């Protein structure tokens, strides 16, 4: 009995996708700060202090994974352009946005929790930037 390579690849990708989403999607708190998500702000209602941009192309962050350094209390906007459909998630701040071809994602948070926090694409697990708040 011949194995259809296409079906095997689809099955492997489906299983990988499921585990990648389960690693973050299973909990709204993700074991982080109990106030997670309360720092997400609407850019139409606040003045953004610091703006950054990230581009992901062919599964890689263009120019490497940046670390954006900001002071506590600042409002930060990160605009993401990604060539594949996915969802970006900034850990601890619990900012989540859909992104893909023709759909930029803007993550806007009030940098109130000090530390270094990772943002990733849920589907691929790719780390897209770090936010350092001090």
PyMOL commands that set and color helices and strands:
alter all, ss='L'
color gray80, all
select helices_A, chain A and resi 5-25
alter helices_A, ss='H'
color red, helices_A
select strands_A, chain A and resi 50-57+60-61+66-70+75-82+86-90+95-99+105-110+115-121+127-133
alter strands_A, ss='S'
color yellow, strands_A
deselect
rebuild
show_as cartoon
